[in-house]
């Protein structure tokens, strides 16, 4: 069995901007465990543990979906949280730029996966990069520092071009997850894919 997800890669410039965001976050919340920016991807679908036959089907359908999409440009936005600011469950970096073609691509991918028998995620897709998951509420001082960080001006957005769709393998280890691309499918340039519009 292989643990897989489908994602978009980030540019070096985007990872460097995330490194700066994480430095600000680590200064505010020094006990937080943050991922290395090179380990971050923009996940479109998480499939979990699947067998070899399912991996092959996912690779094939990802290539088919990618062939009907055009490249587009995304940008990093500011930080946000899921959950109340005093007890956030997740701290994330936002994603902006041309979000319409991103959402079209994700919907097409979800529909193709559902047609192949993979369950569809019930929650609406919200593009973001997870920086930290918190298991317990913050104390008042830490919550105040986080609120100040979230309320501050966002950094200059780092933009990058998305031109492929990747099926990724996730191997869990004591030191954290390790990621390997099993396939890279180019966005082939269908002019009816909805690319080129800002979200």
Helices and strands as residue ranges (DSSP letters): E 2-8, H 12-28, G 37-39, E 42-50, H 52-66, E 72-82, E 90-97, H 99-115, E 128-133, H 140-151, E 159-162, E 164-171, E 178-186
